[in-house]
Amino acid sequence: MPLTEIARVAMNFHELLFWSWYRFICIEYIIIIWLGKKKNQDRGFH
């Protein structure tokens, strides 16, 4: 495997890692906001 090929594969791997991590953070953020809103609504009804 030539060095350029290794570098390209490494870059793709890093991009995949970055995007999966980014997506994970986004999902966590959405869940936290959604749960926070739900809790606030529940508190408002009581």
Contact map, one row per residue, 1 for C-alpha under 8 A:
1110110000000000000000000000000000000000000000
1111110000000000000000000000000000000000000000
1111111000000000000000000000000000000000000000
0111111100000000000000000000000000000000000000
1111111110000000000000000000000000000000000000
1111111111000000000000000000000000000000000000
0011111111100000000000000000000000000000000000
0001111111110000000000000000000000000000000000
0000111111111000000000000000000000000000000000
0000011111111100000000000000000000000000000000
0000001111111110000000000000000000000000000000
0000000111111111000000000000000000000000000000
0000000011111111100000000000000000000000000000
0000000001111111110000000000000000000000000000
0000000000111111111000000000000000000000000000
0000000000011111111100000000000000000000000000
0000000000001111111110000000000000000000000000
0000000000000111111111000000000000000000000000
0000000000000011111111100000000000000000000000
0000000000000001111111110000000000000000000000
0000000000000000111111111000000000000000000000
0000000000000000011111111100000000000000000000
0000000000000000001111111110000000000000000000
0000000000000000000111111111000000000000000000
0000000000000000000011111111100000000000000000
0000000000000000000001111111110000000000000000
0000000000000000000000111111111000000000000000
0000000000000000000000011111111100000000000000
0000000000000000000000001111111110000000000000
0000000000000000000000000111111111000000000000
0000000000000000000000000011111111100000000000
0000000000000000000000000001111111110000000000
0000000000000000000000000000111111111000000000
0000000000000000000000000000011111111100000000
0000000000000000000000000000001111111110000000
0000000000000000000000000000000111111111000000
0000000000000000000000000000000011111111100000
0000000000000000000000000000000001111111110000
0000000000000000000000000000000000111111111000
0000000000000000000000000000000000011111111100
0000000000000000000000000000000000001111111110
0000000000000000000000000000000000000111111111
0000000000000000000000000000000000000011111111
0000000000000000000000000000000000000001111111
0000000000000000000000000000000000000000111111
0000000000000000000000000000000000000000011111
